[in-house]
């Protein structure tokens, strides 16, 4: 049936699998995507949204690298919001509310239009491994497909177990069966595995809700978009979300079911996501809070299905229903389906290298929830990187690795493989030391050229980025060289309550003042003329504004990043024997022997490795 050997096989068609297949194919490898249900490629299993705090930066990075998540998010968005606009630009995070059905459809169509991608629907039940090298996969029907590299993106399907109250049944997602066989084989090969938990709220009928009793949450008045390409356009119409709250009555009704909750009666033993707790966990942990927010999110343009964000639960369905009917606006709610929790297998990511290749089996890559992460964006970025590196390995080219100072994706992967995770890992801006450098607005400047050299980002992306950068740089030069008279400057400064000037000064200096905005500077005649003559768009203007406003911070972070990168350049030999360094602490010897850091910098980030351990290593390397 499969008479050819593929370069890359991707197992699983979620966000990680879809990006992995697209990346491997676009780098030039023959790629087979095997998934249990081809109708569910790119399925949004949980909330119908992409982006958010730190996650929006990741989607922008995926787009800058030539991935598809940004384009698909734009094409299927029903609302756009730039979060954290009241803070500095390092914190700005784009987010879209998505049309769930259209999102999955667009992913399927994008992959079908991608040359080098083949599809097959079946469950992969095992791997073909010979002499520590991946050779392909085996399906539940006994079919063997040979490949030079394999990317596993199994999501929540590995021995998935769904919990609703005192009921439990096998499944990888509501209505879909679990995947079996792979965990057991990997453990036999020497891999360490664990269990994690995640949950999802009920889906309800929007026709049964009273939105007039809730707070409306509209999108931005001037919506932006994710993709840096010209393949998408900002929204011209949007759908609102709404917000309501739980209450003391709701909490009491939920507590009545706690004795039947798998979370509290010991049936669920694995750890769930700390920053996305279930409603019963919130009530238990934050007993002093009288109410919790509920975000009411439409699932698409035309469907009446609504996602009840903030009400994730595994309580019995009758308890869920009774409690939700006591929420303002939900008095007559009708359920489409109940919320549930799911437990699944994962593999501690310290068993991987920076390319996401496993240390035990050559040519085998892991991406997404199998690595202990949570979230579409985290999964998609890992899929992209695993797909690129699986292809580069086949082509016998240098691996593609992003540093912590280059991308949130670099922070994510380095955190996973260096520190591991015992609970579902979610990206936050606080995890990145250099978030002033890693902004959502400059991901194309940071990453497009790197991706172009690999062969993923195409020439049109590269030229578009270069043109934008040239325009931004020239505009900043214009600000530095062009003067503004005191007659032009002082009315603006007076209006903003800023100190007046006594003589002409450079526009750059005036613009650097915190009170002065882009809108103020655009009023200056010479600036207006320059913008019109050069046909500058909003993207270029905002990029220039950030570069002017935060020049000092950016330079400081660049200097700090350069120091870090010097430690990254101090490489540790691959098979270095830490046991011979008796001056190292026992914990440092044990952890570095297991994780095998590639540089002094990575070694310094391992939990339990002290500064004195690093000093010992530096002295030894110096010898």
Buried (B, 14 or more C-beta within 10 A) or exposed (E): EBEEEBBBBBBBBBBBBBBBBBBBBBBBBBBBBBBBBBEBBBBBBBBBBBBBBBBBBBBBBBBBBBBBBBBBBBBBBBBBBBBBEEEBBBBBBBBBBBBBBBBBBBBBBBBEEBEBBBBBEBBBBBBBBEEEEBBBBBBBEEBEBBBBBBBBBBBBBBBBBBBBBEEBEEBBBBEBBBBBBBBBBBEEBEBEBBBBBBBBBBBBBBEBBEBEEBBEBEBBEEBBBBBBBEEBEEBEEBBBBBBBBBBEEBBEBBBEBBEBBBBBEEBBEBBBBEEBBBBBBBBBEEEEEEBBEBBBBBBBEEBBBBBBBBBBBBBBBEBBBBBBBBBBBBEEBEBBBBBBBBBBBBBBBBBBBBBBBBBBBBBBBBBBBBBBBBBBBBBBBBBBBBBBBBBBBBBEEEBBBBBBBBBBBBBBBBBBBBBBBEBBBBBEBEBBBBBBBBBBBBBBBBBBBBBBEBBBBBEEBBEBBBEBBEBBBBBBEBBEEBBBBBEBBBEBBEEEEBEEBEEEBBBBBBBBBEEBBBEBBEEBEBBEEBBEEEEBEEBBBBBBBBBBBBEEBBEEBEEBBEEBBEBBEBBBEEEBEBEEBEEBBEBBBBBBEBBBBBBBBBBBBBEEBEEEBBEBBBEBEEE
